[in-house]
Amino acid sequence: MMTTMGGAIVLATVGCASVFLAQRSVDKLMEADAERAATRFASYLTGNQSALDALLTGLSREVDIETSVRDISAASGIANFTIFDEQGSEVYSPRSIRYEWLLRNRPGGTVTGDRLAADYVNREGAWVALEKRASGDYVVILPLEQDGRRVGFLGLMPDSGSAYGTYARVLGVAAAVLVGILITATGIPALIYIQRKRRIEQADERIQFLANHDALTGLLNRKRMQEEADRILATARATRERLTVFFVDLQNLGDTNNALGQPIGDELLRTLANRLKTMPDVGDLAARIGPDDFVVLQRRTTTIAEIEALAVRLKNALEQDIVIDGHCLQPRICIGVASTPDHGRTFDEIVRHAELALTVHKSHKLGNYVLFDPGMDEEAHRRRTVERMVRAALAQDGFELFYQPIVSAKQGTALGFEALIRLPDGEGGYIPPSVFIPIAEARGLIKDIGNWVLREATRQIALWPEPLFVSVNLSAVQFAEDDLLPVITDALADAGIAGHRLEIEVVESLLLDRRDSVLRQLQEIKALGISIAMDDFGTGYSSLGYLWRFPFDKLKIDQSFMVALNEGEPNIERILETIIAMGHHMGMKVTTEGVETPEQAEILSMLDCDQLQGYHFGKPMPADRVAETMLRHFARNAQPELVADDQFATAV
């Protein structure tokens, strides 16, 4: 196609040039004919005194003289002529040029009152003026002189119709022959050359494009973005222009690729990139700098309102639904923002700080964007340190499990323990889960941590006597890839325990997405004899639909109710009573967390709560301390039938 276009362009150029030259040649020939006809007719008039006098003065104007002059003009190829006096006033014309309907070729001619321009009247010497009208006809004007004295002016219009057709035909044929010769002589070599050159150019263009752009989306790549941003920043320092970087991250691209395939994910990225190209103003830049990361550089930002306006536009445009191959996708993005000079003076600094703000936005998911704050740099350093410690703990088995007792509300005896993970800080203390768990989730490490907890908790409970059980919290990530059941099955088999000694806890947020998949996996887990508890009941959506649809064995009332009870909040006891009664009616046991006082334990026992957990019964502690203190303590205070088991007594 490109070769054909190149050849067509060459042919069109040659053809247009030939037509142009032919037209110019015809025009020149017509001009020469017009000047020649005018000069000859003027010579005739100045050489025929009686005719000239008759036309100039109107005296002794005989019909024969006028007829003779008109005949001669017609024979000379003149369509019409006009005689002007020395002052440039029209004195005679066989017919009107301006008003062709007036007095055509009538004896005595016609006078319409036209005058020559002063430029012509005042022009000295012999001259010939040629003008081409819009209609294509020529008008020739020249002075009439006798014996070196100007007696008037002649204006005439040659009859160019027949001459023009003849010239056009002859020169058209000549041009066609010329074009044919040029095509024959140069066309084929030119096409070969153009084709080869175009291929080279295409290859070079492709190389340049790939060197400067992302091959999938067509946006600038990181290298080119860096170069362009450095160039802009160099001038911005002198002009004090404020620049803002928007770091945009597409959420859950990996899930889309896993569920629908890589082509769908690629098309999603291309669609978002096309939307992104329309967002910045002239002079702004957009680039793809990671698998699911984009950067927009906005110039000439002066206020927070302008930053927020673009952030809102980006979020609204990019989060519109996309239909690809029948799949309706709902993109979700997070945005971090940083500006010069407040947040850095180099592009690397600005991007790094915008990415830190993005991390905060991903963690909190509040608002349309997060603007960088210097405190985030310190937080990022802390997060990187914690991340290194988490990775090291996974690689070197460096995590520890603490166990908090779950006791019978009526008897006060130990029924089991909740396994709680701890990360040693290397200085004799521990980094709390509230700090390292979000970091592990953000870095994709939570699944490995959850699997380790399952293996370690089942291994530990196997060393303690029945009927004690261990309760383990599961993350939503562990349900995502549909491979949780084999992990649990292997953990039980390796520990050599039955399923009834393991309890898993899930939160309500897990049930909001992937309901069918989660429900199926929970049913498979329950089939192993494992107890399933809804954790933190009362803090989330608390939909009753979850309770009858999902196979829960236990409700765990969140510890916030105990705080409210301790602070004397009204109706708390009634709410607790309602929750406990509802759980019992649905065949579930009820555990209350956060019990810290004997009074709270007594109230819950009176409300018929099944199990209690909290600092009143023991803080989370390592497995060795559980064996030394907790089990011995509960053995001394347990009901006889619970401690009659010789295996339990021996273990204590």
C-alpha positions in Angstrom: 0.0 0.0 0.0 2.8 2.4 0.9 4.6 1.6 -2.4 1.4 2.3 -4.3 0.9 5.5 -2.5 4.5 6.6 -3.1 4.1 5.9 -6.9 0.8 7.6 -7.0 2.3 10.7 -5.3 5.2 10.7 -7.9 2.8 10.3 -10.8 0.4 13.0 -9.4 3.3 15.3 -8.9 4.6 14.8 -12.5 1.0 15.1 -13.8 0.3 18.2 -11.9 3.5 19.7 -12.9 2.8 18.9 -16.6 -0.7 20.3 -16.4 0.6 23.4 -14.6 3.3 23.9 -17.2 0.8 23.3 -20.0 -1.6 25.8 -18.5 1.2 28.4 -18.0 2.3 27.8 -21.6 -1.3 28.3 -22.9 -1.6 31.5 -20.7 1.6 32.8 -22.1 0.6 32.1 -25.7 -2.8 33.7 -25.1 -1.1 36.7 -23.6 1.2 37.0 -26.6 -1.7 36.7 -29.0 -3.7 39.3 -27.1 -0.8 41.7 -27.1 -0.1 41.1 -30.8 -3.8 41.6 -31.7 -3.9 44.8 -29.7 -0.7 46.2 -31.1 -1.9 45.5 -34.7 -5.3 47.0 -34.1 -3.8 50.0 -32.5 -1.5 50.4 -35.5 -4.5 50.2 -37.8 -6.3 52.9 -35.9 -3.4 55.3 -35.7 -2.7 54.7 -39.3 -6.3 55.4 -40.4 -6.9 59.0 -39.4 -10.5 59.2 -40.5 -11.4 56.1 -38.6 -9.6 57.2 -35.5 -11.1 60.7 -35.6 -14.6 59.3 -36.1 -14.2 57.0 -33.1 -12.5 59.6 -30.8 -14.6 62.7 -31.6 -17.8 61.2 -33.0 -17.6 63.7 -35.9 -18.2 62.5 -39.4 -18.9 59.1 -38.0 -20.2 57.2 -40.9 -21.8 53.9 -40.8 -19.4 52.4 -43.2 -16.4 53.5 -41.2 -17.8 51.9 -38.0 -18.7 48.8 -39.9 -15.2 48.6 -41.4 -13.5 49.0 -38.1 -15.7 46.4 -36.5 -15.1 44.0 -39.3 -11.3 44.5 -39.1 -11.4 44.0 -35.3 -13.4 40.8 -35.7 -11.0 39.6 -38.4 -8.1 40.3 -36.0 -9.6 38.0 -33.4 -11.0 40.8 -31.2 -14.3 40.2 -29.4 -14.8 43.8 -28.4 -12.9 47.0 -28.0 -13.2 50.4 -26.4 -11.8 53.8 -27.3 -10.9 56.3 -24.5 -9.9 59.9 -24.9 -6.7 61.4 -23.5 -8.3 61.8 -20.1 -9.2 58.2 -20.0 -13.0 58.7 -20.5 -14.8 56.1 -22.7 -15.9 57.6 -26.0 -16.8 54.6 -28.1 -17.4 50.8 -27.8 -19.2 48.6 -30.3 -21.0 47.0 -27.3 -20.9 47.1 -23.6 -18.5 44.8 -21.8 -20.0 45.4 -18.4 -23.6 45.3 -19.6 -23.8 42.8 -22.4 -27.5 43.3 -22.9 -27.0 46.9 -23.9 -26.9 48.1 -27.6 -24.9 45.2 -29.2 -23.1 46.3 -32.4 -25.4 49.1 -33.1 -24.2 51.9 -35.4 -22.9 54.7 -33.2 -21.7 52.2 -30.6 -22.4 52.7 -26.9 -20.9 54.7 -24.0 -21.4 53.4 -20.5 -19.3 56.1 -18.7 -16.4 53.9 -17.8 -13.0 55.5 -17.2 -9.5 54.2 -17.2 -7.7 54.1 -13.9 -5.4 57.0 -13.2 -2.4 54.7 -13.2 -3.0 54.0 -16.9 -3.7 57.6 -17.8 -0.6 59.0 -16.1 1.7 56.3 -17.4 4.4 57.7 -19.7 5.8 56.3 -22.9 4.7 53.3 -25.0 3.3 50.4 -23.0 0.9 47.5 -23.1 -1.1 46.4 -20.1 -2.5 43.0 -19.9 -5.1 41.8 -17.4 -6.9 38.5 -17.0 -10.5 38.6 -15.8 -12.1 36.1 -13.4 -13.9 34.6 -16.4 -10.6 33.7 -18.0 -10.8 36.4 -20.7 -7.9 38.9 -21.3 -8.2 42.6 -21.5 -5.4 44.6 -23.2 -5.0 48.4 -22.7 -2.4 50.5 -24.5 -2.1 54.2 -25.5 -2.9 55.5 -29.1 -0.1 57.8 -30.3 0.3 59.7 -33.5 3.5 61.5 -34.4 4.7 60.9 -30.8 1.6 62.5 -29.3 -0.9 60.6 -27.2 -4.4 61.0 -28.7 -6.3 58.4 -26.6 -6.3 54.8 -25.3 -7.4 51.5 -26.7 -8.9 48.7 -24.6 -9.8 45.5 -26.2 -10.8 41.9 -25.4 -9.4 39.3 -27.7 -11.7 36.4 -28.9 -9.6 33.7 -27.1 -12.1 30.8 -27.3 -10.9 29.1 -30.4 -7.2 29.9 -29.9 -7.3 28.6 -26.3 -8.8 25.3 -27.3 -6.2 24.8 -30.0 -3.3 25.6 -27.7 -4.8 23.5 -24.9 -5.1 20.5 -27.2 -1.6 20.7 -28.5 0.0 21.3 -25.2 -2.1 18.7 -23.5 -0.9 16.0 -25.9 2.6 17.2 -25.4 2.2 17.0 -21.6 0.7 13.5 -21.8 3.6 12.4 -24.0 6.1 13.9 -21.6 4.4 12.2 -18.6 4.5 8.9 -20.4 8.2 9.3 -21.1 8.9 10.3 -17.5 6.9 7.3 -16.1 8.6 4.9 -18.5 12.1 6.3 -17.8 11.9 6.8 -14.0 8.7 5.3 -12.7 9.9 1.7 -12.1 13.3 2.6 -10.6 11.5 5.3 -8.5 9.0 2.8 -7.2 11.7 0.3 -6.3 13.7 3.1 -4.5 10.6 4.3 -2.7 9.7 0.9 -1.6 13.1 0.1 -0.3 13.4 3.5 1.4 10.0 3.1 3.0 10.9 -0.3 4.4 14.0 1.2 5.9 12.1 4.1 7.4 9.4 1.8 8.8 12.1 -0.3 10.5 13.8 2.8 11.9 10.4 4.2 13.0 9.6 0.9 14.7 13.0 0.8 16.4 12.5 4.4 17.6 9.0 3.8 18.8 10.0 0.7 20.8 12.9 2.6 22.2 10.6 5.4 23.5 7.2 3.9 23.9 5.4 1.0 25.6 4.8 -1.6 23.0 1.4 -2.6 24.4 -0.3 0.7 25.1 1.6 3.2 22.9 2.3 5.5 25.9 5.8 6.8 26.7 8.0 4.2 28.5 9.9 5.0 31.7 13.1 5.9 29.8 11.5 8.4 27.5 9.3 9.8 30.3 12.5 10.3 32.3 14.2 12.2 29.5 11.2 14.4 28.7 10.6 15.1 32.4 14.2 16.1 32.9 14.0 18.4 29.9 10.9 20.1 31.3 12.3 20.3 34.8 15.4 22.0 33.5 13.3 24.9 32.1 10.9 24.8 35.1 13.7 25.7 37.5 14.3 28.9 35.5 10.6 29.7 35.0 9.5 28.5 38.4 6.8 26.4 36.7 5.1 24.0 39.1 4.9 20.4 37.9 2.7 17.6 39.4 3.1 13.8 39.0 0.1 11.5 39.3 1.1 7.9 40.0 -1.9 5.7 38.9 -2.1 2.1 39.8 -4.6 -0.4 38.3 -5.9 -2.7 41.0 -6.3 -6.5 40.7 -4.8 -6.8 37.2 -3.3 -10.2 38.2 -6.7 -11.5 39.2 -8.1 -10.4 35.8 -5.3 -12.2 34.0 -5.7 -15.3 36.0 -9.5 -15.4 35.7 -10.0 -14.3 32.1 -6.6 -14.7 30.4 -3.7 -12.5 29.5 -5.3 -11.2 26.2 -8.2 -9.7 28.2 -5.8 -8.1 30.6 -3.8 -6.6 27.8 -6.9 -5.2 26.1 -7.9 -3.7 29.5 -4.6 -1.9 29.7 -4.9 -0.7 26.1 -8.3 0.7 26.8 -7.2 2.5 30.0 -4.2 3.9 28.1 -6.4 5.3 25.4 -8.5 7.0 28.0 -5.4 8.3 29.7 -4.2 9.9 26.5 -7.2 12.2 26.4 -6.8 13.4 30.0 -3.7 15.6 30.1 -3.6 19.0 28.5 -1.2 20.0 25.7 2.3 19.8 27.0 1.5 17.2 29.7 2.9 13.7 29.5 1.6 10.2 30.1 3.6 7.0 30.5 3.3 3.4 31.5 6.2 2.6 33.9 5.1 -0.8 35.3 2.8 -3.8 34.5 -0.2 -1.9 36.0 1.4 1.5 36.8 0.9 4.7 34.9 2.4 8.2 35.4 0.9 11.5 34.3 3.0 14.7 34.4 0.9 17.8 34.6 2.5 21.2 33.9 1.5 24.6 35.1 -0.3 23.5 38.2 -0.7 26.3 40.8 -3.3 25.2 43.2 -4.6 22.1 45.1 -7.9 22.6 43.3 -6.3 22.0 39.9 -4.6 18.9 41.2 -7.8 17.6 42.6 -9.7 18.4 39.4 -7.3 16.2 37.3 -7.4 13.4 39.9 -11.2 13.4 39.8 -11.1 13.4 36.0 -8.6 10.5 35.9 -10.6 8.4 38.4 -14.0 9.0 36.8 -12.7 8.3 33.3 -10.5 5.3 34.1 -13.1 3.6 36.4 -15.9 3.5 33.7 -17.0 -0.1 33.0 -15.3 -1.8 30.0 -16.8 -4.7 28.0 -14.2 -7.0 26.5 -15.3 -10.2 24.7 -18.5 -10.3 26.6 -16.9 -9.7 30.0 -17.9 -6.5 31.8 -14.8 -5.3 33.7 -14.9 -2.6 36.4 -11.4 -1.1 36.7 -10.5 0.3 40.1 -7.5 2.7 40.5 -5.5 4.3 43.2 -3.7 7.6 42.7 -0.7 9.1 44.5 0.4 12.7 43.8 3.5 14.7 44.4 4.6 18.2 43.1 7.7 20.3 42.5 9.3 21.9 44.3 7.6 21.0 47.6 8.1 17.3 47.2 11.3 17.1 45.3 13.4 18.7 42.5 14.2 15.7 40.3 11.9 13.4 38.5 13.1 10.4 40.4 12.2 12.1 43.7 8.8 13.2 42.6 7.9 9.8 41.2 9.2 8.0 44.3 7.2 10.3 46.6 4.1 10.0 44.4 4.4 6.2 44.7 4.6 6.5 48.4 1.4 8.5 48.4 -0.1 5.8 46.2 0.8 3.2 48.7 -1.1 5.1 51.4 -4.1 5.4 49.1 -4.0 1.7 48.4 -4.0 1.0 52.1 -6.8 3.4 53.1 -8.7 3.7 49.8 -10.2 7.0 51.0 -10.9 9.9 48.7 -9.9 10.2 45.0 -6.2 10.5 45.6 -3.5 11.0 48.3 -1.0 13.9 48.2 2.5 13.2 49.4 3.4 14.2 52.9 7.0 14.2 54.2 6.0 11.8 57.0 5.3 9.2 54.4 9.0 8.9 53.6 9.7 7.8 57.1 6.7 5.5 57.0 8.0 4.0 53.7 11.4 3.4 55.3 9.7 1.6 58.2 7.5 -0.4 55.8 10.6 -1.5 53.8 12.3 -2.6 57.0 9.3 -4.5 58.1 8.9 -6.1 54.7 12.5 -7.3 54.8 11.9 -8.8 58.2 8.7 -10.5 57.0 10.5 -12.0 54.0 13.4 -13.2 56.2 11.0 -14.7 58.7 9.3 -16.7 55.9 12.5 -17.9 54.5 14.1 -18.8 57.9 11.0 -19.9 59.8 11.3 -16.9 62.0 7.6 -16.3 62.9 6.2 -17.3 66.2 2.7 -18.3 67.2 1.2 -17.1 70.5 -1.9 -18.8 71.9 -4.8 -17.2 73.8 -7.2 -19.5 75.6 -10.9 -19.9 74.7 -12.8 -21.0 77.8 -16.2 -22.3 78.7 -18.4 -19.5 79.9 -20.1 -21.7 82.5 -17.2 -23.8 83.8 -14.2 -21.6 83.2 -12.3 -24.5 81.7 -10.0 -24.3 78.7 -11.6 -25.6 75.5 -9.0 -24.4 73.0 -6.7 -21.7 71.9 -6.7 -19.0 69.2 -3.3 -19.0 67.3 -2.0 -15.4 66.9 1.1 -14.8 64.8 4.0 -12.7 66.0 7.1 -11.3 64.3 10.2 -10.9 66.4 11.9 -7.5 66.0 15.4 -8.9 66.8 15.6 -6.8 70.0 13.6 -9.1 72.3 10.2 -7.6 71.4 7.6 -8.3 68.7 6.2 -6.3 65.8 2.4 -6.5 66.2 0.3 -8.1 63.4 -1.5 -4.8 62.9 1.8 -3.5 61.5 3.2 -6.3 59.4 0.0 -8.0 58.1 -1.0 -5.0 55.9 2.5 -4.8 54.5 2.4 -8.6 53.8 -0.9 -8.2 52.1 0.3 -5.4 49.9 3.4 -7.4 48.9 1.5 -10.6 48.2 3.1 -12.5 51.1 0.0 -13.1 53.2 -0.9 -16.4 51.6 2.4 -17.9 52.5 2.1 -16.6 56.0 -1.4 -18.0 56.3 -0.3 -21.4 55.1 2.6 -21.4 57.6 0.2 -20.6 60.5 -2.0 -23.5 59.5 0.9 -25.9 59.5 2.4 -24.7 62.7 -0.9 -24.4 64.6 -2.0 -28.0 63.7 1.5 -29.3 64.6 1.3 -27.6 68.0 -2.2 -28.7 68.9 -1.2 -32.3 68.1 1.1 -32.0 71.1 -1.7 -31.0 73.5 -4.4 -33.4 74.6 -7.9 -33.6 73.3 -10.5 -32.2 73.5 -8.5 -29.0 73.1 -8.7 -27.3 69.6 -6.9 -24.5 67.9 -8.5 -21.6 66.1 -6.8 -20.0 63.0 -7.7 -16.8 61.2 -7.8 -17.2 57.4 -7.2 -14.3 54.9 -9.4 -13.7 51.9 -6.3 -14.2 49.8 -6.1 -17.8 50.8 -9.5 -18.4 49.2 -8.6 -16.6 46.0 -6.8 -19.3 44.0 -9.1 -22.2 45.1 -6.3 -24.3 46.6 -7.0 -23.8 50.3 -8.5 -27.3 50.8 -5.3 -29.2 49.9 -3.3 -27.0 52.2 -5.6 -27.7 55.2 -5.8 -31.4 54.3 -2.0 -31.7 54.2 -1.6 -29.8 57.5 -4.0 -32.1 59.3 -2.3 -35.2 57.8 1.2 -34.0 58.7 0.1 -33.2 62.3 -1.9 -36.5 62.6 -5.0 -34.9 64.0 -8.7 -35.1 63.1 -10.6 -32.1 61.6 -12.6 -31.4 64.8 -9.4 -30.1 66.5 -9.1 -27.3 64.0 -11.3 -24.2 63.8 -11.0 -21.6 61.1 -12.2 -18.0 61.5 -13.3 -15.8 58.6 -14.5 -12.2 58.5 -17.6 -10.8 56.8 -15.7 -8.9 54.2 -14.6 -12.2 52.7 -18.2 -13.1 51.9 -18.8 -9.9 49.9 -17.0 -11.1 46.8 -16.7 -14.5 45.1 -19.6 -15.8 47.1 -20.1 -19.0 45.2 -16.4 -19.9 45.3 -16.1 -19.1 49.0 -19.2 -21.0 49.8 -18.1 -24.1 48.0 -14.6 -24.0 49.7 -16.2 -23.5 53.1 -18.5 -26.5 52.6 -15.5 -28.7 51.5 -13.6 -27.6 54.7 -16.6 -28.3 56.9 -16.9 -31.8 55.4 -13.5 -32.5 57.1 -15.1 -32.0 60.5 -13.5 -28.5 60.9 -15.5 -25.9 62.8 -16.1 -22.6 60.9 -16.5 -19.3 62.9 -17.6 -15.8 61.7 -15.1 -13.5 63.4 -15.7 -9.9 64.6 -19.5 -10.3 64.3 -21.2 -7.0 64.7 -18.5 -4.7 63.2 -19.2 -5.2 59.5 -22.3 -5.5 57.5 -23.7 -8.2 59.8 -26.1 -9.5 57.1 -28.3 -12.3 58.4 -28.1 -13.7 54.9 -24.5 -14.8 55.6 -25.6 -16.8 58.6 -28.1 -19.0 56.9 -26.3 -19.3 53.6 -22.8 -20.1 54.8 -22.0 -23.1 57.0 -21.0 -21.4 60.2 -20.7 -23.3 63.5 -19.8 -20.3 65.7 -20.3 -16.6 66.0 -17.5 -14.6 67.6 -18.8 -11.3 69.0 -16.3 -8.5 68.5 -14.5 -7.1 71.6 -15.9 -3.6 70.9 -19.1 -4.8 72.6 -17.1 -5.4 75.8 -15.6 -1.9 75.6 -19.2 -0.5 75.3 -20.3 -2.7 78.2 -17.5 -1.5 80.4 -18.3 2.1 79.5 -22.0 1.6 80.5 -23.5 2.1 77.0 -27.2 1.5 77.2 -28.9 -1.5 75.6 -25.6 -3.4 75.2 -26.7 -6.3 77.4 -29.9 -6.5 75.4 -28.0 -6.5 72.1 -25.6 -9.2 73.4 -28.6 -11.3 74.6 -30.2 -11.0 71.1 -27.1 -12.0 69.3 -26.5 -15.0 71.6 -30.1 -16.1 71.3 -30.0 -15.7 67.5 -26.9 -17.8 67.2 -28.4 -20.6 69.4 -31.6 -20.6 67.4 -29.5 -21.1 64.2 -27.6 -24.0 65.8 -24.3 -22.1 66.4 -22.2 -21.6 69.4 -21.3 -18.1 70.5 -17.9 -16.8 71.6 -17.3 -13.3 73.0 -13.9 -11.7 72.6 -12.3 -9.0 74.7 -13.5 -10.2 78.2 -11.2 -8.5 80.7 -13.2 -8.4 84.0 -15.0 -11.0 86.2 -18.1 -8.8 85.9 -18.1 -9.1 82.1 -17.6 -12.9 82.3 -20.4 -13.2 84.8 -22.9 -11.2 82.7 -22.0 -13.2 79.6 -22.5 -16.5 81.5 -25.9 -15.3 82.6 -26.8 -14.4 79.0 -26.0 -18.1 78.1 -22.9 -17.3 76.0 -21.0 -20.5 75.2 -17.3 -19.4 75.2 -15.2 -16.5 76.3 -11.9 -15.1 75.3 -9.9 -12.2 76.7 -7.2 -11.0 79.0 -9.2 -12.0 82.1 -8.4 -15.6 81.2 -5.0 -15.1 79.8 -3.0 -13.0 77.4 -1.6 -14.5 74.2 1.7 -16.4 75.0 4.2 -18.8 73.4 3.4 -22.5 73.3 6.0 -23.4 76.0 4.4 -21.0 78.5 0.9 -22.3 77.6 2.1 -25.8 78.6 3.8 -24.5 81.8 1.1 -22.2 83.2 -2.2 -22.0 81.3 -2.9 -25.7 81.0 -1.7 -26.4 84.6 -3.9 -23.5 85.9 -7.0 -24.7 84.0 -6.2 -28.3 85.1 -6.4 -27.3 88.7 -9.6 -25.4 88.3 -11.3 -27.7 85.8 -14.3 -29.9 86.3 -13.3 -33.5 87.2 -14.8 -35.0 84.1 -12.6 -32.7 82.0 -9.3 -33.6 83.7 -10.0 -37.3 84.1 -8.3 -38.0 80.8 -4.9 -39.5 81.7 -3.4 -38.1 78.5 -4.4 -34.6 79.6 -3.0 -35.0 83.1 0.2 -36.4 81.7 0.6 -33.6 79.3 0.1 -31.0 82.0 
